[in-house]
Amino acid sequence: MLKFDLGSEEAEIGAPAPDRLISGSPEFRTWNFEEAPGSLYAGIWEATPGKWRIAYEEWEYFHILSGHSIVTEDGGEPVELKAGNSMIIRPGFKGTWEVVETTRKDYVIRL
């Protein structure tokens, strides 16, 4: 068993690559609690407001714990994400992620 305990891990600080940034100056905080065989990762991610381009090569399931974000696939409709919402993003997804209110999610990623 593994409990997600934010007090037990130091967050990794990051930001979108400058060439992907559309607006704002978002900052990421990531607590990666699990790195399992088979390129499987699990943890908690948080981002402050801003908008950037995303391109997924990995498969990801996530559940929004707090905040408000909008994910839009290229050529698709915006999807509003708030606390309680869950989503899977598959490899090949391209679009934008906009954080309207600081957003925190837990995630499972498989490369």
Helices and strands as residue ranges (DSSP letters): G 6-8, E 12-14, E 21-24, E 28-36, E 40-47, E 50-55, E 59-73, E 78-82, E 86-89, E 94-110
